[in-house]
Amino acid sequence: MARRDKINYYLDLAEVVSQRGTCLRRRYGAVIVKNDEVISTGYVGAPRGRQNCSDIGVCIREKLQIPRGERYELCRSVHAEMNAIISAPRDKMIGAAMFLTGINVKDGSYVSNGMCCSMCKRVVINSGIETVYIRDDKDSYRVIKVSDWIENDESVEGVRGY
């Protein structure tokens, strides 16, 4: 049996973490790793003590037909990336990597061309994380240098969504 490569191993962990998600559209899981040590994990869910979309049975963004990547301020949930960052000590995040996996709730497929939203990008930049790995399918992923989000700031162009 072939041994799983490390990047896909951590993306597999992010996929397992995503199973705790409460979003009715997409389940995302995030894992922060530094020096081959898992620092923190996070999944999509409402702030502690508030009802989740899965509890109330409605996603306001879906109800309003808001396109993917836009108007996340209307979402009830804290995103996986933010939850992982909130739970991690900053000194451990500097120079770390984040592994992100998204699953479509309706059919269980991987989120096509998944990406951090603009709010999460800002938080990832400030956290000190250097690299983000985003799963495209069971064995394929993209590698994003966080410095690219700084140098190629789409918010200056007014670009929304992804």
C-alpha positions, 0 to 999 in steps of 0.5 A: 500500500502506497503511503499518502503524501503529506499535503493530501494527508493534511487535506484529508484531515481538513475534509474530516474536520469539515464533517462538523460543519453546519452550513446547508450549502458547503462544508469547509474544513481548515487545518493549520500546520507548522513544522508537521504539527497540527496547530488548529482546526476549524469548520463552518458554523454559527458563533458559539451559542447561536443557532446554526443554519442546519438547526433553523433549516435555512441559508439566507444567502441561498434564499436570496440567491446570492452568488458564491463568493459574495455578501458573506456578511449576511452569512450566519456562520464563521468560516472554517479559516477564521475558526481555525485562526481564532483557535490558534496562538499567533506565534505558531501561525507565523510561517505556517500552512493552512489546508482547506477542503470544501464539500458541496452538501447537496451531492458530496462533490468537492467544491470546484475552484474553492477559494478563501472569501475576501474576508478570510483572505484578510484574516489569513494575511494578518495571521502570518500564515504563509501558504494555503493549500486548497483541495480540488479533488481527492488527490489534486490541490492548488498551492497559494502563497499568501504574499500573492494575495497582498501583491495582487489585491483584487479589492482595489479593482473592486472584484467580487466573488471567485 
